[in-house]
Amino acid sequence: MSAATTLTSANASGVNARLSGNTLLDGKVGMNAAVWREFSGVDSNIVSYSLNTGASVGLNYTIPAGLPGTWLAGTDAQFQTKSYANALNDDIQEVPQQTFWNANTRYISGDGHWTTTLAVKNLLDRAYPQSVGYVPSSGARYYSVNDPRTLLLSVRYDL
């Protein structure tokens, strides 16, 4: 019988700053340290799919369009460090660092009940492995990737 334990610590912080009357900057960073303890052969290795650092920065602008509601445009970038798909932290099962860029525009009606949003996720259409596997007997490496560039239109009504 074997038992495994992990040692985890995490920190996160964020900041919002108004750069001008119409422009808001938003930033976040998170740090995570999750390592194996008392697990045969992998002590001090990073826990599978555990990120060390993730960060995002966003910019939102209120467009002065003279409409009865509020029209906003925004963009953000998201970054995460590499992780591993197994407890051994083998290079062959490394999930690489990743950066995504997104954009959106939204209109909020004058009464605040309706919000219409048009968003583009993964604007640069980058493909990164999200999970990785390896078959030692054949040397085959396989992986699944993130969604391609995605366009989303949503309409929401709030009571």
Secondary structure, 3 states (H helix, E strand, C coil): CCCCEEEEEEEEEEEEEECCCCEEEEEEEEEEEEEEECCCCCCCCECCCCCCEEEEEEEEEEECCCCCCEEEEEEEEEEECCEECCCCCCHHHEECCEEEEEEEEEEECCCCCEEEEEEEECCCCCCCEEEEEEECCCCEEEEEECCCCEEEEEEEECC
